Amino acid sequence: MAIPGIESVLQKLGSVAAQAAGLSSTSSAAAAATGASPGGFAAELQASLQRVSSAQDGAQAQAQAFEMGAPGVALNDVMVDLQKANIGFQMSLQVRNKLVSAYTNVMNMSV
């Protein structure tokens, strides 16, 4: 019995390992075959920001539905979704801070 989420992670790990081993042409063909889009860090960062944004939008919509008294919307679900969105935002904020710090360190290096 295979779990699709685990298979997806294993495929991504395999393509990253192939790239690290210097098999870039083989890994790009494998990435195309598995449906993974090559793009590196920038593409993954953009996708992550989009996921955080959609989580915030979904949590806000669910909170508004609860406030309006929509049936089937429980307070505990609203609170959990709001906290998930907040954690995602805090994580992206910390990644941004680390990127700015790394950029500053690189710019301050003397040749």
Contacts in CASP RR format, 6 or more apart in sequence:
PFRMAT RR
TARGET T0000
AUTHOR 0000-0000-0000
METHOD contacts of the structure
MODEL  1
MAIPGIESVLQKLGSVAAQAAGLSSTSSAAAAATGASPGGFAAELQASLQ
RVSSAQDGAQAQAQAFEMGAPGVALNDVMVDLQKANIGFQMSLQVRNKLV
SAYTNVMNMSV
11 34 0 8 1.000
11 36 0 8 1.000
12 36 0 8 1.000
14 30 0 8 1.000
15 27 0 8 1.000
15 30 0 8 1.000
15 31 0 8 1.000
15 34 0 8 1.000
15 36 0 8 1.000
18 26 0 8 1.000
18 27 0 8 1.000
18 30 0 8 1.000
19 27 0 8 1.000
28 38 0 8 1.000
31 37 0 8 1.000
31 38 0 8 1.000
37 43 0 8 1.000
45 95 0 8 1.000
48 92 0 8 1.000
48 95 0 8 1.000
49 92 0 8 1.000
52 85 0 8 1.000
52 88 0 8 1.000
52 89 0 8 1.000
52 91 0 8 1.000
52 92 0 8 1.000
55 81 0 8 1.000
55 84 0 8 1.000
55 85 0 8 1.000
55 88 0 8 1.000
56 85 0 8 1.000
56 89 0 8 1.000
58 81 0 8 1.000
58 85 0 8 1.000
59 78 0 8 1.000
59 81 0 8 1.000
59 82 0 8 1.000
59 84 0 8 1.000
59 85 0 8 1.000
60 85 0 8 1.000
62 73 0 8 1.000
62 77 0 8 1.000
62 78 0 8 1.000
62 81 0 8 1.000
63 78 0 8 1.000
63 81 0 8 1.000
63 82 0 8 1.000
65 73 0 8 1.000
66 73 0 8 1.000
66 74 0 8 1.000
66 75 0 8 1.000
66 78 0 8 1.000
END
